[in-house]
Amino acid sequence: MLEQLQHELDRLWRRYRWYLRPLIYRRYRRWLARQNHVTPAHQPVAVFDFRDSRIDGPQGRRFYTLFMFFVRTGYYPMLARSYLFLANIGKKEKRHTLSEDFAILEPGGAPPVDYVLITDRVTSRWARGASRIIRIDYRPEYQPGDGTFPMPFPLFPGVYARGEDQHIHALRRHPRPWRVFFGGDALLGKYSQPSITRVYRKLPRTDVLERLRQALPASCWVDPQNQAEFDELRGASFDGLVIMNTRNCRVPVQDWLATVASGRFYLACPGYRYPMSHNIIEAMAVGSIPITQYPELFFPALEHGKNCLVFRGAEDLADVVQQAIDMPEAEADRLAAGAATYYDQYLSPQATVSGLLAMPGREVRLRLVPFIQRGGGYA
């Protein structure tokens, strides 16, 4: 209860703090005056109209990736003018929005003749004229078949911002010098949050890596301790597990997908507060086979031996990783094709927007965080 209260107070502060800073408001007004207010004549339009600060969590990623799903599907975005929503458009991951073409829709302005409205408002002034209305539903604990559409977890925002997501089909043909790869932050404490074990009943990221260091023969894994060691490993063949802790070495965002594609398999360790993490999506996008403990947090669930390998916990983790190391190439090819096909059918922007608009009725509900369980991360 105390944690939830702190979260709500923080949410209120983030929502209304701009009113206490008049200089920011003046800058916002100057920015607003420079923006485009005209929509193209021959392009489908998506109008975004938000009031709830939850659309900006975490670090602006939710809005930006939702925005980019429609951009990648060919929609021209219009942002309804709202100080509470637009005042922080240049902050954190939300700032990537500024690199895309969009228009501001004024409260008294005339929206396009045919448009899709995406909103979290109970009533939006643009609802009446919309051809379809997509209402954002922030509730956790999604259950398939409840009449709502689950928003898939996205790639890392910087990947969309640099256009790297548009090269994924080419990267599926990338050489695979490493058998199993993990890349990401592995700071002890940060990536051993109690919610991972208490709510989701999964092994935290740091536990997964440490157990594998202990269980696998030393010849089967490598853990570069600095940038020079990792750079030396790049391009070299290794038939075991490559652990790249970003506390020790880093990969530029523009090279990240190619680095993930260097692994035949990807060890998909849990994220920070909940298991889902961008890297498992990125792995499937480029045709790397995920090794995961949370297949049920995908909708539909991933399937062991079809599009991933699944371990249940500490007792079979090392065995499943060893299975990946020993797997014949023909079988690995089949699983890699299954992972890439799953991404194309259920995780890509095109598949997501198409599936969302195929829902019956003029108004549909989009479950923005379907993977979150109550008490296991902020919705």
Buried (B, 14 or more C-beta within 10 A) or exposed (E): EEEEEEEEEEBEEBBEEBEEEEEBBEEBEEBBEEEEEEBEEEEBBBBBBBBBBBBBBEEBBBBBBBBBBBBBBEBBBBBBBBEBBBBBBBEBBBBBBEEBEBBBBEEEBEBBEEBBBBBBBEEBBBBEBBBBBBBBBBBBBBEEEBEBBBBBBBBBBBBBBBEBBEBBEEBBEBEBBBBBBBBBBBBEEEBBBEBBBEBBEBBBBBBBBBBBBEBBEEEBBBBBEEEEEBEEBBEEEBEBBBBBBEEBBBBEBEEBBBBBBBBBBBBBBBBBBBBBBBBBBBBBBBBBBBBBBBBBBBBEEBEBEEBBBBBEEEEEBBEBBBBBBEBEEEEBBBBBBBBBBBBBEBBBBEBBBEBBBEBEEEEBBBBBBBBBBEEBBBB
